[in-house]
Structures are given as structure tokens and as C-alpha cells.
Amino acid sequence: MKHRVILFIPLLLAGCGTLPQPFLGRPGPEGALLSVPPPPVLIVPPPRDALLGDNAARLYATDLAQALVKRDVPSLARPAGKADWRLIAQARIVQSQVVPAFSIVGPTGKIYGHATSAPVAEQAWANGDPAVLKAAAESAAPELATQLSAINASVQQSNPLSLENRPPRVLFAGVSGAPGDGDHALAINLQRDLPQLGIVMVANKHDADFIVNGTVKASPSTHSQERGGVDIVELDWIVRGQSGEFIGKVSQLHDLKPSQMTPYWGDVAMAAAQQAALGLKQVIVNAIPKRIASDSHPATLAKSSMRPEP
């Protein structure tokens, strides 16, 4: 799901001064928490040493890139640049058959992996038969996709700046809309609770992986008078990325008396922030695989996870 939402379903208040323990809703479809980062973007240049003519070499590079894309490996067939990860294809003749071979090469020329694929009839290969080239590319793709995934995971684990290897950093942008001292009380408590869950709070947007803010809306209940003047209080906590994109939301809905919010929230703010922190942690954990994968985007390879190489 593009937007992961956690909904807190409330219980009615059993007494004054504290909030109940809400039921934690399902944080998304099964498997959303565990997502293997995709391999880095791979450039497949037309091979020079694959015993193919120019047109056949370009066709073979395109077939390889398309076969890898089918296996969730971002790949492009074109000449490689200095900052690109690239797949170098070669071929040699063994007993009247052509054996395609591959090297996975990093931006500085370091070779990260080798692979070969099934032999091909020499004459059909030399003729540049499109069906033969396509079948050869499909044969090579599974092993290459497996290697790319392992390489990406290894590089991410060796990168101290990756979210795989450090706690997430959060900038808290405050709370608005709460009656009484709610904006201040909720903010103080949330900033106390999030670090206890392994989240690092930062003061600068450029240092943050995620930005969190809260809004509060209080409105009289439909049966407010019958229930002693109870208000419906909705607390929404929004998680965004550093550039402002929506990541997810935690919502809390509670019945509170005005006297529990004005002039002071007290224990109500403490309990509300504690439960909100649990939901926010879950939203952030759900989003981390996507953030890790974004580190492998071609726009960031030269700046972060893929350079410099050991």
C-alpha cells in the first residue's frame, strides 16, 4: 500500500485522568514489514567482446535489460557512465558452442560478481538470431538477479549511513489544535516516548529521515449532555519523508470531558502520547525498507550507498 495507516480503536474511559489502552489496528497487509531492498540500477551496455555484430550486440543488451526488469532488477540498455553500476557481457567458444559470461562492475571498476549462462549454438549466435539472443538473455537473468540482490544487501550493510545500520531519525514539527495546554503537553510527552522506542530525535530537517506532526480536533458528542458533557477528541499524527511526501498516519479517537483537557491535559497527554508513539514507530518501521531502497536509486548511487567502494 502506498499509504500505510494505523488506526487506534478506542475503549470508553473507565475513569478520570487517564486514557484507556486502545486496540492496535493491523498496520497493513501481511509482509509489509519485511521487504528485501531491490538491487541497484544496472546499466547494460552493448557488449564489445561477445562475438556479436553491432546490431546484434545492441539487441542482446536490450534483451538482457528487459529480462532483468521482469525479475524486479531496475536495468537499462545503454552505454554506461562513470557513476553507473554495469553488467559487462562477454562470450567465448567452447567445443563449438558459445558460452555467455558476465561481470557485475561497480562505479570505480571493482568487480562484484561473475556469472555464466547456458551454452548457445555457435552459428545461431554468430548470426545474431533474435530468438536465440532473447532466450540466452532469459537464461542468464535468474542468476544475475540473485547476485544483484545479494550485492545490494551487502553494500547497504557496509554503509553506516544506511537506515539498515542506524536508528531512524525524526524531526518533530509540533502539535496544533488541542484545547488547554494540550499542544505543549502532547509534544513534551511524545518527544520523551519516541526515543524510548529506539528513535533518534533531531532538530534539523536535513538530519531527519522522517517528519512527524500532530493535530487535535475536539467537538461535542452527539449525546454530550446525556453523557455528562463528553467531547469527541480526534488526534491525528502524520508521518512524512524529508521532502514532505506522505508516509502514514496514526489516528486516535477518544471521549473526553472538557475538564480533562482544560486548562491542563496531565495524565491524559501522557497516555495519549505513549500510545501514539507505538503507532508512529510501526509506521516508521514499515517505511524503512522503502527508504533503504531509495538509497540505491541512480540519483544517489554516486553520493551514498554505492560509493566509495572498499
C-alpha positions as CSV (number, residue, x, y, z in Angstrom):
1,M,0.0,0.0,0.0
2,K,1.3,3.4,-0.8
3,H,0.0,4.9,2.4
4,R,0.3,2.8,5.5
5,V,-2.3,3.8,8.1
6,I,-2.5,2.6,11.7
7,L,-5.9,3.2,13.3
8,F,-6.3,3.2,17.1
9,I,-9.8,2.0,18.0
10,P,-10.6,3.3,21.5
11,L,-12.3,2.0,24.5
12,L,-14.6,4.3,26.5
13,L,-13.0,6.0,29.5
14,A,-13.2,3.9,32.7
15,G,-12.3,6.8,34.9
16,C,-11.0,10.3,35.0
17,G,-7.4,11.5,34.3
18,T,-6.1,8.7,32.1
19,L,-6.8,7.2,28.7
20,P,-7.5,3.5,28.1
21,Q,-5.3,1.2,26.3
22,P,-6.7,1.1,22.7
23,F,-6.7,-1.9,20.4
24,L,-3.8,-1.6,18.0
25,G,-5.1,-2.0,14.4
26,R,-3.4,-4.0,11.7
27,P,-0.5,-1.9,10.3
28,G,-1.0,-3.1,6.7
29,P,-1.1,-6.2,4.6
30,E,0.9,-9.2,5.7
31,G,4.5,-8.9,4.5
32,A,4.5,-5.1,4.5
33,L,7.1,-5.0,7.3
34,L,9.6,-7.3,5.6
35,S,10.7,-6.2,2.2
36,V,14.0,-7.0,0.6
37,P,15.6,-3.9,-0.9
38,P,15.8,-4.2,-4.7
39,P,19.2,-4.4,-6.3
40,P,20.9,-1.3,-7.6
41,V,20.1,0.1,-11.0
42,L,22.1,-1.8,-13.6
43,I,23.3,-0.4,-16.9
44,V,23.7,-3.0,-19.7
45,P,26.0,-1.6,-22.4
46,P,26.1,-3.3,-25.8
47,P,28.9,-5.9,-25.4
48,R,32.1,-5.4,-27.2
49,D,33.6,-8.9,-26.6
50,A,30.5,-11.1,-27.0
51,L,31.3,-12.3,-30.6
52,L,28.3,-10.3,-31.9
53,G,28.0,-7.6,-34.6
54,D,26.9,-4.1,-33.5
55,N,23.2,-4.6,-34.2
56,A,23.1,-7.9,-32.5
57,A,25.1,-6.6,-29.5
58,R,22.5,-3.8,-29.1
59,L,19.7,-6.2,-29.3
60,Y,21.3,-8.6,-26.8
61,A,21.8,-5.7,-24.3
62,T,18.2,-4.8,-24.6
63,D,17.1,-8.4,-24.1
64,L,19.2,-8.7,-21.0
65,A,17.9,-5.4,-19.5
66,Q,14.3,-6.5,-20.2
67,A,14.8,-9.9,-18.8
68,L,16.2,-8.4,-15.6
69,V,13.4,-5.9,-15.3
70,K,11.0,-8.8,-15.3
71,R,12.8,-10.1,-12.2
72,D,12.5,-6.7,-10.4
73,V,16.0,-5.6,-11.2
74,P,16.0,-2.0,-12.4
75,S,18.0,-2.2,-15.6
76,L,18.7,0.0,-18.7
77,A,20.4,-0.9,-22.0
78,R,22.7,1.9,-22.9
79,P,26.3,3.0,-22.7
80,A,27.5,3.2,-19.1
81,G,28.6,6.4,-17.3
82,K,31.3,6.8,-14.7
83,A,28.8,6.6,-11.7
84,D,26.9,3.6,-13.1
85,W,26.7,0.0,-12.0
86,R,27.0,-2.1,-15.1
87,L,26.7,-5.6,-16.5
88,I,29.6,-6.4,-18.8
89,A,28.7,-9.3,-21.1
90,Q,31.3,-11.4,-22.9
91,A,31.3,-14.7,-24.7
92,R,33.8,-17.5,-25.6
93,I,33.6,-20.6,-27.8
94,V,33.8,-23.9,-26.1
95,Q,33.5,-27.1,-28.2
96,S,31.7,-25.3,-31.0
97,Q,29.3,-23.6,-28.6
98,V,29.2,-20.1,-27.3
99,V,29.2,-19.6,-23.6
100,P,27.9,-16.2,-22.5
101,A,29.7,-14.8,-19.4
102,F,29.0,-11.7,-17.3
103,S,30.7,-9.4,-14.8
104,I,28.9,-7.1,-12.4
105,V,31.0,-4.0,-12.1
106,G,30.8,-1.0,-9.7
107,P,31.3,2.7,-10.4
108,T,35.1,2.5,-9.7
109,G,35.7,-0.6,-11.7
110,K,35.5,-3.1,-8.8
111,I,34.1,-6.4,-9.9
112,Y,31.4,-7.6,-7.5
113,G,30.3,-10.8,-9.2
114,H,30.6,-13.2,-12.2
115,A,28.1,-15.5,-13.9
116,T,27.7,-17.6,-16.9
117,S,24.7,-18.9,-18.7
118,A,23.7,-21.9,-20.8
119,P,25.8,-22.5,-24.0
120,V,24.3,-21.5,-27.3
121,A,24.9,-23.0,-30.8
122,E,27.8,-21.1,-32.3
123,Q,26.3,-20.5,-35.7
124,A,23.0,-19.2,-34.4
125,W,24.8,-16.9,-32.1
126,A,27.1,-15.6,-34.8
127,N,24.1,-14.9,-37.0
128,G,22.6,-12.7,-34.2
129,D,19.3,-14.7,-34.4
130,P,16.8,-12.6,-32.3
131,A,15.1,-15.6,-30.8
132,V,18.4,-17.1,-29.8
133,L,19.6,-13.9,-28.2
134,K,16.4,-13.4,-26.3
135,A,16.4,-17.0,-25.0
136,A,20.0,-16.6,-23.9
137,A,19.2,-13.4,-22.0
138,E,16.3,-15.1,-20.3
139,S,18.5,-18.0,-19.3
140,A,21.1,-15.6,-17.7
141,A,18.6,-13.4,-15.8
142,P,17.7,-15.5,-12.8
143,E,21.3,-15.9,-11.6
144,L,22.1,-12.3,-12.3
145,A,19.1,-11.1,-10.4
146,T,20.0,-13.2,-7.4
147,Q,23.6,-11.8,-7.4
148,L,22.4,-8.2,-7.7
149,S,20.1,-8.5,-4.7
150,A,22.9,-10.0,-2.6
151,I,25.3,-7.3,-3.7
152,N,22.9,-4.6,-2.9
153,A,22.2,-6.0,0.6
154,S,25.9,-6.4,1.3
155,V,26.7,-2.8,0.2
156,Q,23.8,-1.4,2.3
157,Q,25.0,-3.3,5.4
158,S,28.5,-1.9,5.0
159,N,27.2,1.7,4.7
160,P,27.0,3.3,8.2
161,L,24.6,5.9,6.9
162,S,22.0,3.4,5.7
163,L,18.9,3.0,7.8
164,E,19.8,-0.7,7.9
165,N,22.6,0.2,10.3
166,R,21.4,3.0,12.5
167,P,18.2,4.1,14.2
168,P,15.7,6.2,12.3
169,R,15.9,10.0,12.9
170,V,12.8,12.0,13.4
171,L,12.1,15.7,13.4
172,F,9.0,16.5,15.5
173,A,7.1,19.5,14.0
174,G,4.8,20.0,16.9
175,V,1.1,19.7,17.7
176,S,-1.8,22.1,16.9
177,G,-5.4,22.4,17.7
178,A,-5.6,21.0,21.2
179,P,-7.6,22.9,23.9
180,G,-5.9,24.0,27.1
181,D,-2.2,23.1,27.3
182,G,-2.6,20.1,25.0
183,D,-0.3,21.2,22.2
184,H,2.6,21.6,24.7
185,A,1.8,18.6,26.9
186,L,1.4,16.2,24.0
187,A,4.6,17.4,22.3
188,I,6.6,17.1,25.5
189,N,5.4,13.6,26.2
190,L,5.8,12.3,22.6
191,Q,9.3,13.6,22.4
192,R,10.0,11.7,25.6
193,D,8.4,8.5,24.4
194,L,9.8,8.1,20.9
195,P,13.5,7.9,22.0
196,Q,12.5,5.1,24.4
197,L,11.4,3.1,21.3
198,G,14.8,3.5,19.6
199,I,14.0,6.6,17.6
200,V,16.5,9.5,17.5
201,M,15.0,13.0,17.7
202,V,16.7,15.7,15.7
203,A,16.2,19.4,15.4
204,N,17.3,20.0,11.8
205,K,15.2,18.9,8.8
206,H,18.3,17.9,6.8
207,D,19.2,15.4,9.5
208,A,15.8,13.7,9.6
209,D,14.6,10.6,7.8
210,F,11.0,11.3,8.8
211,I,9.0,14.4,10.0
212,V,6.1,14.0,12.4
213,N,3.4,16.4,13.4
214,G,0.1,16.2,15.3
215,T,-3.3,17.8,15.0
216,V,-6.1,17.7,17.5
217,K,-9.9,18.3,16.9
218,A,-12.4,18.3,19.8
219,S,-16.1,18.5,19.2
220,P,-19.2,17.9,21.4
221,S,-20.5,14.4,21.2
222,T,-24.0,13.8,19.7
223,H,-25.2,12.7,23.1
224,S,-22.9,15.1,25.0
225,Q,-25.4,16.2,27.6
226,E,-26.7,12.7,28.3
227,R,-23.1,11.6,28.9
228,G,-22.1,14.4,31.1
229,G,-20.7,16.9,28.6
230,V,-18.3,14.5,26.8
231,D,-16.4,15.7,23.7
232,I,-15.1,13.5,20.9
233,V,-11.4,14.2,20.6
234,E,-9.5,13.1,17.4
235,L,-5.7,13.1,17.4
236,D,-4.0,12.6,14.1
237,W,-0.3,12.0,13.8
238,I,1.2,12.4,10.3
239,V,4.5,10.9,9.2
240,R,6.2,12.4,6.2
241,G,9.5,12.0,4.5
242,Q,12.3,14.6,4.5
243,S,11.0,16.1,1.2
244,G,7.4,16.2,2.5
245,E,5.9,13.1,0.9
246,F,3.2,11.3,2.9
247,I,4.3,8.1,4.7
248,G,1.5,7.2,7.0
249,K,-0.9,8.3,9.8
250,V,-1.7,7.3,13.3
251,S,-5.2,8.2,14.5
252,Q,-6.7,8.2,18.0
253,L,-10.3,8.8,18.8
254,H,-11.4,9.3,22.5
255,D,-14.3,10.5,24.5
256,L,-13.0,13.1,27.0
257,K,-14.7,15.6,29.3
258,P,-13.6,19.3,28.8
259,S,-12.3,19.2,32.4
260,Q,-9.8,16.6,31.3
261,M,-8.4,19.0,28.7
262,T,-8.7,22.5,30.2
263,P,-6.6,24.0,31.5
264,Y,-4.3,21.0,31.8
265,W,-4.2,17.6,30.0
266,G,-1.9,16.0,32.6
267,D,-2.1,12.2,32.6
268,V,-4.3,12.3,29.5
269,A,-1.5,13.7,27.4
270,M,0.9,11.2,28.9
271,A,-1.2,8.2,28.0
272,A,-2.2,9.6,24.6
273,A,1.5,10.3,23.6
274,Q,2.6,6.9,24.8
275,Q,0.1,5.1,22.6
276,A,0.7,7.4,19.7
277,A,4.5,6.7,19.9
278,L,3.8,3.0,19.5
279,G,1.8,3.6,16.3
280,L,4.3,6.1,14.9
281,K,7.2,3.6,15.5
282,Q,5.2,1.0,13.5
283,V,4.6,3.4,10.6
284,I,8.3,4.3,10.5
285,V,9.4,0.6,10.7
286,N,7.0,-0.1,7.8
287,A,8.6,2.7,5.7
288,I,12.2,1.9,6.4
289,P,12.6,-0.8,3.6
290,K,11.3,1.8,1.0
291,R,13.8,4.4,2.3
292,I,16.6,1.9,2.1
293,A,15.7,1.0,-1.4
294,S,15.7,4.7,-2.4
295,D,19.3,4.9,-1.4
296,S,20.0,2.6,-4.4
297,H,18.3,5.0,-6.8
298,P,20.7,6.0,-9.6
299,A,20.5,9.7,-8.5
300,T,22.0,8.7,-5.1
301,L,24.5,6.0,-6.1
302,A,27.4,8.4,-6.5
303,K,26.7,10.2,-3.3
304,S,25.9,7.5,-0.8
305,S,25.5,3.8,-0.5
306,M,27.4,2.6,-3.6
307,R,30.4,4.9,-3.3
308,P,33.2,4.9,-2.3
309,E,33.9,1.2,-2.7
310,P,36.2,-0.6,-0.2
